[in-house]
Amino acid sequence: MPAQPQNPLLKDLSQEELALALRFFDAREIAYSRGAVIKSALDPITRFGLVLSGSVQVSMDDANGRQMVLNCVREGQTFGEALCYLKKEAPLTFLALTDVTLLWLRCDQLHCPQSDFPAALREKLISRFTAMLAQRTLHMNDRIQILSRGGIREKLRAFFAECARDAGCRTFTVPFDREGMASYLAVDRSALSRELSRMQKEGEITFRKNEFTLNQ
């Protein structure tokens, strides 16, 4: 595991604090090969994942059995933390899009502290975990804003604006293939490809595979 995981929960801790934090969350590092089902829809969620390397797709099936892509979780990001904290179940599937190394973490100590654990560090970890949950809420709000747009181009514009904001520049890499992007945006794949081509011809965007640049 990297000395300093690039995630707000564990970032910039001293080596001593990091070691204690990993004990606090009962951390377990596990590697998965590309294409591996990390968790099926029927598996319980007892830990949340922090991606040390690679990327993980989060999906679920709708009422008609069609897969809905909910998120692509990349290095330094987490998934399943709210469900783990609340001890709730959800029919989610976690799939390794690449070779992946995860740090699996438990929430138990957030509810029942150990008397021998440093109180100041515990408060810091609780504060960071709470901020992480708040950030997840903002991310879900962004997704709602994207899905609420009326047409494919409007959804793409909102999605690309979010990607550019996260990347900090107009050129960014989308974490989905075309099928995954269509599922994430809840649109038809063929219609999505046609709209992307039109946007490129009109000079609004430039793209090659999953790398996009906003020209306007």
N, C-alpha and C positions, 0 to 999 in steps of 0.2 A: 504494500500500500504506500502511496506517496506520503512524504513526511507531512505535507500540509494539503489535505483535500481541498479543492477549490470550490467550496460550498459555504454559504454564510453560516451554517450551523457549526462548522468545525474550523473555518478559516482563521488564520492569524492567532491561533492559540500557541502558547509555548509548548515545547516538547512534553513537559510534565503535565500541563493541562490537557494536551491531546491524549496522552496515555490514560488519564483519568476519565476524560470524556468518552473514550472508546469503551472503557469499563462501565461507565454510567449507562451507555446505550447497549451494552452487551454485544458489541460489534463483531460481525463474522464476515470475512471476505470470501467470496465465491466467484469463480470464473465460469462463463458459459460460451459455447460455440455459436457462431452465427446460425440463425434459424431455430435455435433451441426455444422451446416453450418454457419460460421461467416460472410462470404460474398460469394454470388453466382457470377457466371460469368457475370451476367447482372447488378449487383449493381455497382454504381459509387464509385470511391475511393476518398474520401474527407479527410481522415485521415490516418496516418500510425500507425502501431501497435508495441508496445513494450511488450514482453512477461514477465510478472511478475512471473508467475508460469505455469507449464504445457508445452505443445508443440503444434504447429500449422503446418499443412501440406499445402503447396502452390502447386496448380496444375492447369492445363488447358487441354482442349481437343484438339487433333490434328485434321487434316482435315477429318479423318475417324471416328471421334467421340470417339477415345480411349483416356483414361486419361493419361496424362504425369505428373509425379511427378517432380516438379522443385526444391523443397527444403523442409526441415523440420526445423522449427524455434523453438529453445528451449529457456529456461529461460535466460533472459538477452539479447536476440537478438531481432532484429527488422525486419519488412517486410513492403513493399509497400512505403518506404520513397521516392524513386526516382519518382515513378508515382505521388505521392501526391505533391511533390515539383514542378514537371513539369506540373501538372494538366492534366495528360494524363490518358486515359482509357485503360484497358487491360482485356481480358476475363479470369481473374484469379478466382479461387475458393479457399477460405481459410476455412479449416476444423479443428475443435478441435480434436486432436488425443487423448487427455486426458481431464480431467477437466482443464480449462484454465482461468487464470485471465490476462486481457490485459489492458494496458494503451494506450488509443487512443490519438494521438497527431496531431495537425494541423501545417501547414507550413506557414500560412498567415503572421506571424510576421517576418519571414525571408525575405519577400518581402516588407512589409510595416511596419516599426518599429513604436512603440508608443513613443511619445516624452517624456513621463514620465518614461520610462524603463531605468534602468542603462546601459549606453553605454558599459562599460567594460564587463559586464556580457553578453550583447547581442553579442559582438564580440567573446566572449568565446564560446557561444552556436553555433554561425555560424561556427566557426572554427571546433568545434567538429562534427557538422552535416556534414560539407564538408568531414572531415576525414572518417566519417561513410559511405558516398557515395563512397569514394575511396576504402574503404575496401570491399564494395559490388562488385565493379568492379573486384577486385582481386579474390573474391570468384567465380564470373561468369567465369573468366579466368581459374580457377582451374577446373570448371565443363567442360569447352570446352576441356581442356587437357585430362580429363577422357574420354569423349565421342569420342575423336579423336583416341583413341587406337583401334587397329585392332581386337582383340579378347576379349572374356569374361574375361579370366584370366588377360590379360593386363589391362583391365578396372578395375577389382577388385583390382589389385595391386596398381594402381594409386589412387583409391578411399580409400583403406585402409591406404595408405601412408598419404593421407590428413587427415583422421580421427585420426591417430596416432600423427600427427603433432599438430592438434588442442587439443588433449587430453594431449600431453606432455609426453606420454609413449606408450609402445608397446601394452598395453591392453586398450581397449576402448569399448564403447557401440555405436552401429550403430543406428541412430534414425528412422530406417524403419523396417517394417516387410519384409518378402521375396518378397511379391508382390510389395510393395513400392520400395524396392531396385532394383528389376528388371525394374520397370518403370523409376526410376531415372537414371539407367545405360543404358536404352534403349535396353534391352536384353530380351530373353524369360525366363519366370520364371522357368520352368522345367530345362532348360539348365543351368541357374544360380545355381540351387540347386545341380545339378550334378557336376558342376565345383567346388563349395564350398566343396563338399564331397571329390573330388579328391585332392584338395589342402590340406585338413586336413589329408587324408591318406598318402600323400607324406611328411607331416611334415612341410609344409610351414606356415600353420596357425593352430590355435586351436580355436574352438568356441563352445558355448552353447547358443542357442537361439540368442539373439542380442549382446552378449558379445564376442568379438574377441581378440585374441592375435597373433601378428606377431612373428613367431619363427625364421624367417630369415631376 
